[in-house]
Amino acid sequence: MGQPIERVRELPPAGGSRADVARFLAHALLSDAAHLQSVVADVEASLHENVSVWSPCVSTGSRRELVAALLDGDDALTDVGVSILGISTSDSTVSVEWRVEGRFRNAGFLNDSLLVEPSGATVEATGVLVVVFEEERAISIRCYYDTLGLLEQVIESSEP
């Protein structure tokens, strides 16, 4: 499906730049729950206590809520690989362009009422993670991606 996928990401260096921290957060937040468990303490250290997070699939208002949601482990995609396509910085904001590829191995709900059964197919999505920092910790994270494109892949892969 194109570029190689990074399956493992090292932690940002102590005192690393905001771009380093944002890159690390993109890898940690976009990976599956199995990967997150090994870096949860570092994720927590990178986040402000009152971090607000929004994406099409999750909205939280604190570090505790975000970590709980991420560790919930109900990911529809497994064996997730993350590629960083680009990073740009402006004052306290870092934007990370990414691509994710994974296997659709767990059932997922659409609109809380339609269950889509897993097919095991490989699916991918691209998007941008916008991280706003207060000092050296993320205070706001917004994740934008093509939900319709991902949905089309999941539904197509589930059809007989």
N, CA and C of each residue as an Amber inpcrd file, in Angstrom:
protein
   480
   0.8200000  -1.1940000   0.0000000   0.0000000   0.0000000   0.0000000
   0.8560000   1.2480000   0.0000000   2.0650000   1.1610000  -0.4540000
   2.8620000   2.3750000  -0.5570000   4.0780000   2.3550000   0.3330000
   4.2060000   3.3910000   1.1480000   5.3840000   3.5910000   1.9760000
   5.4770000   2.5500000   3.0890000   6.6900000   2.2770000   3.5680000
   6.8310000   1.3250000   4.6650000   6.1740000   1.8540000   5.9350000
   5.6890000   0.9330000   6.7440000   5.0010000   1.2750000   7.9800000
   5.9530000   1.0730000   9.1550000   6.0240000   2.0510000  10.0440000
   6.8340000   1.9290000  11.2490000   6.0010000   1.1960000  12.2890000
   6.4380000   0.0510000  12.7320000   5.6790000  -0.7290000  13.7040000
   6.1440000  -0.4550000  15.1360000   7.3280000   0.0540000  15.3120000
   7.8480000   0.3470000  16.6470000   8.4160000   1.7590000  16.6140000
   8.1820000   2.5090000  17.6600000   8.6780000   3.8820000  17.7210000
   9.3880000   4.0890000  19.0470000  10.5740000   4.6350000  18.9820000
  11.2970000   4.9340000  20.2060000  10.6310000   6.1280000  20.9050000
  10.9120000   6.2340000  22.1920000  10.3570000   7.3210000  22.9810000
  11.0860000   8.6090000  22.6520000  10.4230000   9.7560000  22.8630000
  11.1260000  11.0160000  22.6110000  12.2390000  11.1840000  23.6310000
  13.3310000  11.8010000  23.2290000  14.4220000  11.9960000  24.1870000
  13.9750000  12.9320000  25.3060000  14.5340000  12.7170000  26.4990000
  14.2280000  13.6120000  27.6130000  14.5850000  15.0280000  27.1830000
  13.6780000  15.9440000  27.3900000  13.9170000  17.3140000  26.9720000
  13.8240000  17.4870000  25.4680000  13.1950000  16.5200000  24.7810000
  13.0450000  16.5980000  23.3290000  12.1860000  17.7800000  22.9240000
  12.2230000  18.1030000  21.6610000  11.4540000  19.2300000  21.1480000
   9.9660000  18.9110000  21.1290000   9.1520000  19.9290000  20.9560000
   7.7070000  19.7240000  20.8310000   7.3970000  18.8400000  19.6250000
   8.1520000  18.9830000  18.5580000   7.9510000  18.1340000  17.3760000
   8.2280000  16.6740000  17.7220000   9.2680000  16.4190000  18.5220000
   9.5730000  15.0470000  18.9550000   8.4210000  14.4740000  19.7800000
   7.9140000  15.2750000  20.7060000   6.8120000  14.8270000  21.5590000
   5.5600000  14.5870000  20.7190000   5.2540000  15.4830000  19.7880000
   4.0710000  15.3140000  18.9380000   4.2010000  14.0650000  18.0710000
   5.3860000  13.8000000  17.5390000   5.6250000  12.5830000  16.7460000
   5.3850000  11.3460000  17.6130000   5.9370000  11.3550000  18.8260000
   5.7300000  10.2440000  19.7520000   4.2460000  10.0500000  20.0490000
   3.5360000  11.1520000  20.3430000   2.1100000  11.0460000  20.6430000
   1.3320000  10.4930000  19.4510000   1.6830000  10.9000000  18.2400000
   1.0040000  10.3650000  17.0560000   1.1750000   8.8500000  17.0040000
   2.3860000   8.3720000  17.1980000   2.6200000   6.9220000  17.1830000
   1.8370000   6.2390000  18.2900000   1.8980000   6.7840000  19.4930000
   1.2460000   6.1460000  20.6370000  -0.2720000   6.1650000  20.5190000
  -0.8420000   7.3060000  20.1250000  -2.2970000   7.4330000  20.1000000
  -2.9370000   6.7280000  18.9160000  -2.2120000   6.5990000  17.8160000
  -2.7800000   5.9700000  16.6180000  -2.5500000   4.4650000  16.5790000
  -1.6520000   3.9470000  17.3860000  -1.3990000   2.5120000  17.4270000
  -2.5230000   1.8080000  18.1710000  -2.5030000   0.4820000  18.1490000
  -3.5310000  -0.2580000  18.8840000  -3.1940000  -0.2990000  20.3720000
  -4.1700000  -0.7170000  21.1710000  -4.0220000  -0.7040000  22.6280000
  -2.8580000  -1.5590000  23.0990000  -2.5590000  -2.6380000  22.3880000
  -1.4470000  -3.5110000  22.7870000  -0.1290000  -2.7370000  22.7950000
   0.0900000  -1.8780000  21.7950000   1.3130000  -1.0710000  21.7480000
   1.3000000  -0.0090000  22.8420000   0.1640000   0.6070000  23.0680000
   0.0700000   1.7030000  24.0330000   0.4470000   1.2580000  25.4390000
   0.1210000   0.0480000  25.8020000   0.3980000  -0.4260000  27.1540000
   1.8730000  -0.3150000  27.5170000   2.7470000  -0.4640000  26.5450000
   4.1780000  -0.4090000  26.8410000   4.7110000   1.0120000  26.9980000
   3.9340000   2.0230000  26.5930000   4.4140000   3.4070000  26.6660000
   3.4640000   4.3250000  27.4290000   2.5050000   3.7560000  28.1630000
   1.4700000   4.5780000  28.8060000   2.0570000   5.6090000  29.7640000
   3.0810000   5.2780000  30.5190000   3.6680000   6.2480000  31.4510000
   4.2760000   7.4270000  30.6980000   4.8970000   7.1530000  29.5600000
   5.4880000   8.2250000  28.7570000   4.4110000   9.0870000  28.0930000
   3.3030000   8.4510000  27.7060000   2.1760000   9.2150000  27.1560000
   1.6440000  10.1480000  28.2300000   1.4120000   9.6240000  29.4200000
   0.9020000  10.4500000  30.5200000   1.8340000  11.6180000  30.8170000
   3.1310000  11.3830000  30.7930000   4.1070000  12.4360000  31.0680000
   4.1080000  13.5100000  29.9850000   3.6330000  13.1790000  28.7880000
   3.6080000  14.1240000  27.6680000   2.3450000  14.9760000  27.6340000
   1.3700000  14.6440000  28.4770000   0.0640000  15.2980000  28.4340000
  -0.1720000  16.1680000  29.6560000  -0.7730000  17.3200000  29.4390000
  -1.2580000  18.1690000  30.5290000  -2.4010000  17.4280000  31.2130000
  -2.5610000  17.6200000  32.5020000  -3.6330000  16.9420000  33.2420000
  -5.0060000  17.2160000  32.6330000  -5.2170000  18.4260000  32.1280000
  -6.5180000  18.8130000  31.5710000  -6.5200000  18.8160000  30.0460000
  -5.7680000  17.9210000  29.4320000  -5.7050000  17.8660000  27.9750000
  -7.0980000  17.5730000  27.4050000  -7.4630000  18.3190000  26.3780000
  -8.7190000  18.0350000  25.6830000  -8.3690000  17.3690000  24.3650000
  -9.1090000  16.3200000  24.0500000  -8.8390000  15.5380000  22.8480000
 -10.1310000  15.3640000  22.0740000 -10.0490000  15.5940000  20.7550000
 -11.1950000  15.3690000  19.8870000 -10.7410000  14.6390000  18.6290000
 -11.5140000  13.6500000  18.2410000 -11.3770000  12.9920000  16.9500000
 -12.7670000  12.4790000  16.5920000 -12.9510000  11.9790000  15.3730000
 -14.2620000  11.4310000  15.0280000 -14.6870000  10.2600000  15.9090000
 -13.7350000   9.6140000  16.5940000 -14.1060000   8.4380000  17.3850000
 -13.9290000   8.5950000  18.8930000 -13.3310000   9.6890000  19.3520000
 -13.1620000   9.8730000  20.7910000 -13.1180000  11.3670000  21.1240000
 -13.7030000  11.6940000  22.2750000 -13.6570000  13.0620000  22.7840000
 -13.4900000  12.9710000  24.2960000 -12.3810000  13.5210000  24.8020000
 -12.1210000  13.4590000  26.2360000 -11.6710000  14.8260000  26.7330000
 -11.7540000  15.0150000  28.0510000 -11.4010000  16.3040000  28.6260000
 -10.3090000  16.2580000  29.6710000  -9.6620000  15.0910000  29.8140000
  -8.5750000  14.9980000  30.7860000  -7.6220000  13.8780000  30.3890000
  -6.4370000  13.9290000  30.9600000  -5.4430000  12.8820000  30.7130000
  -5.9830000  11.5230000  31.1570000  -6.6160000  11.4910000  32.3170000
  -7.1630000  10.2400000  32.8490000  -8.1910000   9.6450000  31.9000000
  -9.1240000  10.4830000  31.3930000 -10.1530000  10.0010000  30.4620000
  -9.5350000   9.4850000  29.1680000  -8.5490000  10.2010000  28.6460000
  -7.9250000   9.7910000  27.3910000  -7.2230000   8.4530000  27.5480000
  -6.4070000   8.3030000  28.5790000  -5.6690000   7.0600000  28.7720000
  -6.6470000   5.8990000  28.9710000  -7.7150000   6.1110000  29.7400000
  -8.7170000   5.0510000  29.9320000  -9.3610000   4.6590000  28.6070000
  -9.6950000   5.6460000  27.7800000 -10.3110000   5.3580000  26.4840000
  -9.3520000   4.5980000  25.5800000  -8.0950000   4.9810000  25.5780000
  -7.1100000   4.3150000  24.7310000  -6.8160000   2.8910000  25.1860000
  -6.8020000   2.6670000  26.4910000  -6.5060000   1.3370000  27.0190000
  -7.7170000   0.4150000  27.0180000  -8.8830000   0.9560000  26.6530000
 -10.1130000   0.1710000  26.6140000  -9.9410000  -1.0710000  25.7440000
  -9.1280000  -0.9620000  24.7070000  -8.7850000  -2.1240000  23.9070000
  -9.8510000  -2.6070000  22.9530000 -10.8100000  -1.7670000  22.6090000
 -11.8620000  -2.2080000  21.6840000 -11.5600000  -1.7870000  20.2440000
 -10.2840000  -1.6940000  19.9140000  -9.8660000  -1.2810000  18.5760000
 -10.3690000  -2.2480000  17.5190000 -10.9600000  -1.7180000  16.4690000
 -11.3740000  -2.5590000  15.3450000 -10.1560000  -2.9900000  14.5330000
  -9.1160000  -2.1370000  14.5100000  -7.8960000  -2.4500000  13.7680000
  -6.8280000  -2.9880000  14.7190000  -6.1180000  -4.0060000  14.2600000
  -4.9970000  -4.5610000  15.0140000  -3.7640000  -4.5470000  14.1230000
  -2.6330000  -4.8930000  14.6820000  -1.3710000  -4.9000000  13.9320000
  -1.1690000  -3.5720000  13.2140000  -1.4240000  -2.5080000  13.9390000
  -1.3960000  -1.1620000  13.3630000   0.0380000  -0.6900000  13.1820000
   0.3000000  -0.1180000  12.0200000   1.5680000   0.5310000  11.7370000
   1.3150000   1.9880000  11.4330000   2.1990000   2.8550000  11.8800000
   2.0460000   4.2960000  11.7130000   3.2360000   4.8440000  10.9450000
   2.9680000   5.6320000   9.9280000   4.0220000   6.3550000   9.2060000
   3.8000000   7.8400000   9.4060000   4.8630000   8.5520000   9.6980000
   4.7990000  10.0070000   9.7930000   5.1910000  10.5590000   8.4280000
   4.2800000  11.3060000   7.8140000   4.5050000  11.8220000   6.4670000
   5.0830000  13.2310000   6.4700000   4.8620000  13.9710000   7.5500000
   5.3800000  15.3290000   7.6410000   5.0190000  15.9550000   8.9720000
   5.8050000  16.9470000   9.3640000   5.5740000  17.6730000  10.6130000
   5.7910000  19.1510000  10.3400000   4.8800000  19.9760000  10.8620000
   5.0870000  21.4220000  10.7840000   4.7960000  22.0270000  12.1510000
   5.5430000  23.0830000  12.4750000   5.3890000  23.7360000  13.7710000
   5.1200000  25.2210000  13.5830000   4.3580000  25.7600000  14.5160000
   4.0570000  27.1810000  14.5320000   3.7540000  27.5740000  15.9720000
   4.6260000  28.3620000  16.5630000   4.4800000  28.7710000  17.9580000
   4.2870000  27.5460000  18.8510000   3.1240000  27.4240000  19.4820000
   2.8870000  26.3230000  20.4160000   2.1410000  25.1580000  19.7670000
   1.9750000  25.1760000  18.4500000   1.2040000  24.1460000  17.7490000
   2.1010000  23.3320000  16.8240000   1.9290000  22.0090000  16.8840000
   2.6390000  21.0960000  15.9940000   1.5920000  20.2610000  15.2620000
   1.7000000  20.2140000  13.9380000   0.8070000  19.3850000  13.1200000
   1.6090000  18.2120000  12.5760000   1.0640000  17.0080000  12.7610000
   1.7310000  15.7880000  12.3260000   0.8400000  15.1040000  11.2930000
   1.3260000  15.0330000  10.0610000   0.5950000  14.3170000   9.0140000
   0.9950000  12.8490000   9.0960000   0.0010000  11.9410000   9.0790000
   0.2690000  10.5360000   9.3090000  -0.4980000   9.6290000   8.3470000
  -0.0500000   8.3770000   8.3120000  -0.7580000   7.3100000   7.6020000
  -0.7390000   6.0840000   8.5030000  -1.8960000   5.4450000   8.6330000
  -2.0420000   4.2560000   9.4580000  -2.4840000   3.1100000   8.5640000
  -1.9330000   1.9340000   8.8260000  -2.3560000   0.7180000   8.1450000
  -2.5430000  -0.3510000   9.2110000  -3.6180000  -1.1210000   9.0870000
  -3.8590000  -2.1840000  10.0590000  -4.8230000  -3.2160000   9.5090000
  -5.0390000  -4.2530000  10.2800000  -5.9560000  -5.3300000   9.9100000
  -7.2860000  -5.1200000  10.6260000  -8.3730000  -5.2410000   9.8730000
  -9.7280000  -5.1090000  10.4200000 -10.1180000  -6.4620000  11.0120000
  -9.7140000  -6.6790000  12.2900000  -9.8850000  -7.9950000  12.9120000
 -10.9310000  -8.0230000  14.0200000 -11.4350000  -6.8700000  14.4380000
 -12.4430000  -6.8440000  15.5010000 -13.6720000  -6.0940000  15.0050000
 -14.8370000  -6.5860000  15.4010000 -16.0900000  -5.9460000  14.9990000
 -16.1230000  -4.5040000  15.4850000 -16.8160000  -3.6550000  14.7410000
 -16.9450000  -2.2540000  15.1130000 -18.3450000  -1.7480000  14.8380000
 -18.7780000  -0.7700000  15.6130000 -20.1150000  -0.1920000  15.4510000
 -20.0500000   1.0740000  14.6140000 -21.0530000   1.2670000  13.7820000
 -21.2730000   2.5050000  13.0510000 -22.5150000   3.1530000  13.6370000
 -22.4160000   4.4040000  14.0200000 -23.5650000   5.1320000  14.5780000
 -24.1980000   4.3960000  15.7540000 -23.4330000   3.6650000  16.5240000
 -23.8900000   2.9480000  17.7140000 -25.0180000   1.9520000  17.4580000
 -25.3680000   1.6760000  16.2050000 -26.4770000   0.7560000  15.9610000
 -26.1810000  -0.3170000  14.9200000 -25.2180000  -0.0940000  14.0480000
 -24.9120000  -1.0430000  12.9870000 -23.5580000  -1.6830000  13.2640000
 -23.5680000  -2.9970000  13.5200000 -22.3420000  -3.7330000  13.7910000
 -21.7470000  -4.2150000  12.4750000 -20.4660000  -3.8990000  12.2460000
 -19.7660000  -4.3660000  11.0580000 -18.8110000  -5.4630000  11.5100000
 -18.9980000  -6.6530000  10.9580000 -18.1690000  -7.8030000  11.3170000
 -16.7860000  -7.6720000  10.6930000 -15.7550000  -8.1380000  11.3800000
 -14.3810000  -8.0280000  10.8670000 -14.1440000  -8.9510000   9.6820000
 -13.2710000  -8.5120000   8.7890000 -12.9380000  -9.3060000   7.6100000
 -11.4860000  -9.7630000   7.6110000 -10.6580000  -9.1450000   8.4340000
  -9.2310000  -9.4480000   8.4190000  -8.4730000  -8.7050000   7.3340000
  -9.1860000  -7.9140000   6.5300000  -8.5600000  -7.1810000   5.4260000
  -7.6580000  -6.0670000   5.9540000  -6.6640000  -5.7030000   5.1390000
  -5.8080000  -4.5650000   5.4530000  -6.5140000  -3.2910000   5.0140000
  -6.5740000  -2.3090000   5.9050000  -7.1640000  -1.0060000   5.5940000
  -6.1610000   0.0700000   5.9760000  -6.3220000   1.2440000   5.3850000
  -5.4230000   2.3510000   5.7100000  -6.2000000   3.6490000   5.7740000
  -5.6190000   4.5960000   6.4700000  -6.2020000   5.9310000   6.5880000
  -5.0600000   6.9360000   6.6980000  -5.3180000   8.1450000   6.2410000
  -4.3680000   9.2340000   6.3940000  -5.0630000  10.3780000   7.1040000
  -4.2730000  11.1950000   7.7880000  -4.8570000  12.3130000   8.4950000
  -3.7990000  13.2110000   9.0970000  -4.2760000  14.0880000   9.9880000
  -3.4070000  15.0490000  10.6570000  -3.7680000  15.0850000  12.1420000
  -2.7400000  15.0710000  12.9650000  -2.8880000  15.2460000  14.4020000
  -2.3620000  16.6410000  14.7210000  -3.2020000  17.4870000  15.3110000
  -2.8050000  18.8490000  15.6730000  -2.6490000  18.8860000  17.1960000
  -1.4290000  19.1500000  17.6350000  -1.1120000  19.1390000  19.0640000
  -0.7370000  20.5540000  19.4920000  -1.4660000  21.0820000  20.4810000
  -1.1710000  22.4020000  21.0370000  -0.5190000  22.1790000  22.3970000
   0.5930000  22.8730000  22.6090000   1.3590000  22.7040000  23.8400000
   1.1720000  23.8880000  24.7760000   1.1710000  23.5900000  26.0660000
   1.2990000  24.5890000  27.1200000   2.5990000  24.2100000  27.8170000
   3.5940000  25.0460000  27.6610000   4.9610000  24.7160000  28.0600000
   5.3840000  23.4790000  27.2820000   5.7360000  22.3890000  27.9410000
   6.2320000  21.2160000  27.2030000   5.2530000  20.0450000  27.1850000
   4.0130000  20.2790000  27.6150000   3.0100000  19.2030000  27.6170000
   1.8520000  19.5690000  26.7030000   1.2850000  18.5400000  26.0770000
   0.1380000  18.7540000  25.1870000  -1.0890000  19.1290000  26.0090000
  -1.7360000  20.2160000  25.6340000  -2.9540000  20.6810000  26.3040000
  -4.1910000  20.4490000  25.4310000  -3.9770000  20.3060000  24.1260000
  -5.0840000  20.0730000  23.1910000  -4.5820000  19.2020000  22.0410000
  -5.3800000  18.1890000  21.7060000  -5.0590000  17.3180000  20.5760000
  -6.3180000  17.1490000  19.7470000  -6.1880000  17.4290000  18.4580000
  -7.2960000  17.2120000  17.5180000  -6.7950000  16.3000000  16.4140000
  -7.6080000  15.3240000  16.0690000  -7.2100000  14.3460000  15.0580000
  -8.2370000  14.3700000  13.9310000  -7.7790000  14.6790000  12.7320000
  -8.6510000  14.7460000  11.5590000  -8.2320000  13.6710000  10.5730000
  -9.2070000  12.9350000  10.0420000  -8.9090000  11.9470000   9.0080000
 -10.1480000  11.7040000   8.1680000  -9.9470000  11.0230000   7.0600000
 -11.0210000  10.7520000   6.1120000 -11.8550000   9.5820000   6.6240000
 -12.8640000   9.8780000   7.4300000 -13.6930000   8.8220000   8.0070000
 -14.4880000   8.0770000   6.9330000 -14.9390000   8.7810000   5.9120000
 -15.6990000   8.1300000   4.8470000 -14.8170000   7.1430000   4.0810000
 -13.5920000   7.5370000   3.7620000 -12.6790000   6.6340000   3.0610000
 -12.3890000   5.3840000   3.8730000 -12.1870000   5.5390000   5.1700000
 -11.9430000   4.3870000   6.0340000 -13.1920000   3.5130000   6.1090000
 -14.3390000   4.1380000   6.2500000 -15.6050000   3.4050000   6.3160000
 -15.8380000   2.5940000   5.0410000 -15.5550000   3.1930000   3.8920000
 -15.7200000   2.4650000   2.6200000 -14.8440000   1.2250000   2.5840000
 -13.6190000   1.3200000   3.0570000 -12.7210000   0.1620000   3.0640000
 -13.2370000  -0.9420000   3.9840000 -13.7260000  -0.5390000   5.1500000
 -14.2200000  -1.5120000   6.1330000 -15.4660000  -2.2120000   5.6050000
 -16.3880000  -1.4520000   5.0320000 -17.6230000  -2.0500000   4.5280000
 -17.3320000  -2.9380000   3.3190000 -16.4970000  -2.4560000   2.3860000
 -16.1420000  -3.2590000   1.2100000 -15.4640000  -4.5540000   1.6180000
 -14.5980000  -4.5040000   2.6250000 -13.8730000  -5.7030000   3.0340000
 -14.7950000  -6.7010000   3.7420000 -15.9450000  -6.2390000   4.2240000
 -16.8740000  -7.1160000   4.9560000 -17.9390000  -7.7250000   4.0540000
 -18.0650000  -7.2320000   2.8310000 -19.0870000  -7.7580000   1.9270000
 -18.6620000  -9.1320000   1.4240000 -19.6480000 -10.0320000   1.2090000
 -19.3220000 -11.3800000   0.7270000 -18.7500000 -11.3920000  -0.6590000
